[in-house]
Amino acid sequence: MPNQSQAHTAQSSKLLAQLARLGAPATSDTLPCFAERLSRLFGLGDTMTLDAATSYRARQPGSVQSAMVDKLTDELATTRRALIRRIQGWADELEFDDEPELEPALNAWLALQRKVAANSRQLRDKVRKSMKDQGQNLARLAELDAVFDHTMASYTSQVFSNLSQVLEQRFQQLQTSSEQHQTQGQAPDNWFHRYCEDAQALLLAELDVRLEPALGLLEACHNEVNNTP
């Protein structure tokens, strides 16, 4: 499996590249370093919970089971393929009496975004739960991941909710551009098809970012299997 930090950087960069292409404001270079930004999300209570997680010891930790790790890895791959198929056909059921409208299109995209979020979260929870029976190291990592997941849940939800605003602006931009071209006597273009492709690409990038935590946990499980005599 690829190095997790490199993979996370690549997936995050892919999502940021999609946002930049769709006209989202660029991230300011004056932001503090990652460690400082992360520390702002942790209050005193979170810090105490994190400290408890770092010293966590399972009562009956068990041992690492490679079969379980392989099963969960296959499940992640299956989940990802199924979601990709849904995303690729997200606009197939959209119907309009006349010109495409923003609200039904955006609502369909938001419904699928919620499914992506829910499935990713369920898979992460399942991997984490299984790790508590896979030895002390993985049990402790599961506790740490639970703390980070809980602490960052609100921030993560807020960040991903902003993607719909980018799509709304993109819809209006493409629609206005098409109307201007027709006013100038140019042939109408299939601007809504381009919008659907943009929305699809953005959600595919989000999917990979959302699956990164589960993928990282599974990479740790594989490493533990390989390092266990």
C-alpha atoms as one frame of an Amber mdcrd trajectory, in Angstrom:
protein
   0.000   0.000   0.000   1.267   3.565  -0.707   2.689   5.783   1.999  -0.340
   7.250   3.741   0.930  10.810   4.130   1.857  10.945   0.440  -1.491   9.475
  -0.581  -3.406  11.946   1.594  -1.472  14.856   0.124  -2.199  13.626  -3.400
  -5.944  13.219  -2.778  -6.217  16.588  -1.012  -4.322  18.253  -3.858  -6.705
  16.632  -6.352  -9.716  18.070  -4.561  -8.099  21.505  -4.266  -7.222  21.403
  -7.965 -10.855  20.682  -8.831 -12.024  23.563  -6.648  -9.523  25.943  -8.218
 -10.624  24.894 -11.709 -14.231  25.662 -10.785 -13.313  29.131  -9.558 -13.113
  28.646  -5.793 -10.895  31.189  -3.996  -7.318  30.048  -3.546  -6.101  29.138
  -0.065  -4.086  31.927   1.522  -0.376  31.293   2.029  -0.554  33.263   5.282
  -2.398  30.453   7.096  -0.487  28.994  10.046   1.213  25.621   9.741  -0.835
  22.429   9.846   0.080  21.658  13.449  -1.075  25.101  14.601  -4.333  24.902
  12.656  -4.982  21.452  14.119  -4.309  22.649  17.662  -7.035  25.286  17.264
  -9.620  22.522  16.888  -8.705  20.888  20.209 -10.086  22.348  23.420  -9.005
  21.379  26.928 -11.480  18.522  27.092 -10.324  17.200  23.729  -6.705  17.355
  24.868  -7.483  15.319  27.962  -9.354  12.746  25.871  -6.426  12.590  23.464
  -4.014  12.041  26.347  -6.172   9.164  27.608  -6.228   7.626  24.133  -2.429
   7.667  23.835  -2.160   5.544  27.005  -5.106   3.291  26.182  -4.726  -0.418
  26.846  -7.350  -2.938  25.751  -8.446  -5.483  28.363  -8.460  -8.342  25.859
  -6.513  -7.065  22.865  -6.317 -10.356  20.963  -3.891 -10.714  18.092  -3.644
  -9.426  14.560  -5.751 -11.419  12.090  -4.632 -11.002   8.487  -7.874 -12.497
   7.173  -9.897  -9.762   8.860  -7.614  -7.069   7.482  -7.914  -8.478   3.962
 -11.699  -8.670   4.290 -11.966  -5.039   5.330  -9.591  -3.980   2.552 -11.805
  -5.752   0.013 -14.867  -4.101   1.513 -13.294  -0.661   1.152 -12.509  -1.359
  -2.506 -16.047  -2.651  -3.119 -17.600   0.371  -1.408 -15.460   2.738  -3.436
 -16.366   1.064  -6.745 -20.079   1.172  -5.918 -19.934   4.853  -4.991 -17.973
   5.693  -8.122 -20.694   4.076 -10.242 -23.342   6.123  -8.434 -21.363   9.318
  -8.892 -20.733   8.672 -12.583 -24.477   8.382 -13.170 -25.611  10.993 -10.667
 -27.435  13.136 -13.249 -29.025  10.344 -15.294 -32.417  10.657 -13.593 -32.640
  14.434 -13.789 -35.503  15.655 -15.984 -36.569  19.218 -16.764 -39.636  20.533
 -18.557 -37.607  23.246 -20.214 -34.192  24.607 -19.279 -32.101  22.912 -16.534
 -32.769  24.320 -13.083 -30.279  24.678 -10.268 -32.368  23.488  -7.321 -33.241
  19.942  -8.460 -29.744  19.406  -9.855 -28.059  20.597  -6.681 -30.449  18.621
  -4.461 -29.626  15.422  -6.344 -25.907  16.108  -5.932 -26.312  16.885  -2.222
 -28.231  13.641  -1.662 -25.378  11.691  -3.213 -22.815  13.685  -1.228 -24.621
  12.656   1.968 -24.480   9.021   0.871 -20.745   9.310   0.206 -20.247  10.814
   3.660 -22.404   8.192   5.404 -20.790   5.200   3.682 -17.298   6.531   4.322
 -18.099   7.119   7.976 -19.643   3.658   8.396 -16.607   2.020   6.848 -14.230
   3.989   9.069 -16.240   2.997  12.157 -16.207  -0.653  11.124 -12.439  -0.699
  10.597 -11.883   1.060  13.900 -14.129  -1.371  15.768 -12.312  -4.391  14.347
  -8.929  -2.918  15.338  -9.814  -3.084  19.030  -9.452  -6.870  18.851  -6.259
  -6.810  16.791  -3.569  -6.187  19.399  -2.593  -3.333  21.713  -0.989  -1.149
  19.028  -4.015  -1.200  16.739  -6.434  -0.877  19.659  -4.630   2.288  20.777
  -4.608   3.659  17.229  -8.356   3.044  17.006  -8.850   5.091  20.170  -6.723
   7.926  18.794  -8.618   7.913  15.516 -11.930   8.055  17.391 -10.768  11.170
  19.245  -9.637  12.913  16.063 -12.814  11.877  14.259 -15.062  13.252  17.001
 -13.083  16.467  17.482 -12.887  17.307  13.792 -16.396  16.175  12.811 -17.950
  19.636  12.931 -15.055  21.277  11.090 -15.016  18.561   8.417 -18.757  18.853
   7.873 -18.468  22.615   7.499 -15.640  22.357   4.975 -17.395  19.842   2.740
 -20.684  21.759   2.928 -18.946  24.643   1.143 -18.512  22.539  -2.000 -22.167
  22.991  -2.923 -21.640  26.765  -3.005 -18.887  26.282  -5.564 -21.227  24.174
  -7.704 -23.991  26.755  -7.415 -21.655  29.453  -8.693 -20.453  27.165 -11.473
 -24.039  26.505 -12.603 -24.800  30.200 -12.790 -21.523  30.935 -14.566 -22.076
  28.341 -17.286 -25.729  29.276 -17.722 -24.958  32.988 -18.030 -22.124  32.337
 -20.476 -24.385  30.227 -22.666 -27.104  32.889 -22.683 -24.580  35.540 -23.667
 -23.326  33.428 -26.553 -26.867  32.943 -27.841 -27.523  36.682 -27.558 -24.474
  37.220 -29.759 -25.944  34.852 -32.356 -23.784  31.844 -31.521 -25.194  28.338
 -31.479 -26.302  27.110 -28.031 -23.831  24.832 -26.308 -24.480  21.905 -23.982
 -23.458  23.831 -20.888 -25.450  21.656 -18.495 -23.527  18.588 -19.625 -20.309
  20.383 -18.690 -21.810  21.287 -15.344 -22.675  17.630 -14.662 -19.117  16.594
 -15.517 -17.722  19.230 -13.156 -20.055  18.157 -10.345 -19.088  14.531 -10.911
 -15.357  15.260 -10.847 -15.707  17.261  -7.635 -17.586  14.484  -5.841 -15.109
  11.841  -7.017 -12.310  13.908  -5.519 -14.280  14.303  -2.285 -14.878  10.552
  -2.134 -11.171   9.771  -2.154 -10.507  12.343   0.569 -13.296  10.934   2.739
 -11.976   7.378   2.373  -8.441   8.374   3.376  -8.938   7.844   7.150 -10.198
   4.271   6.656  -7.427   3.617   4.158  -4.850   4.907   6.639  -6.172   2.629
   9.391  -6.031  -0.348   7.054  -2.476   0.513   6.061  -1.547   0.443   9.752
  -3.248  -2.950  10.051  -1.294  -4.321   7.096   1.947  -3.016   8.577   1.121
  -4.674  11.892   0.422  -7.976  10.136   3.724  -7.810   8.267   5.676  -6.961
  11.446   4.066  -9.667  13.584   6.202 -12.832  13.843
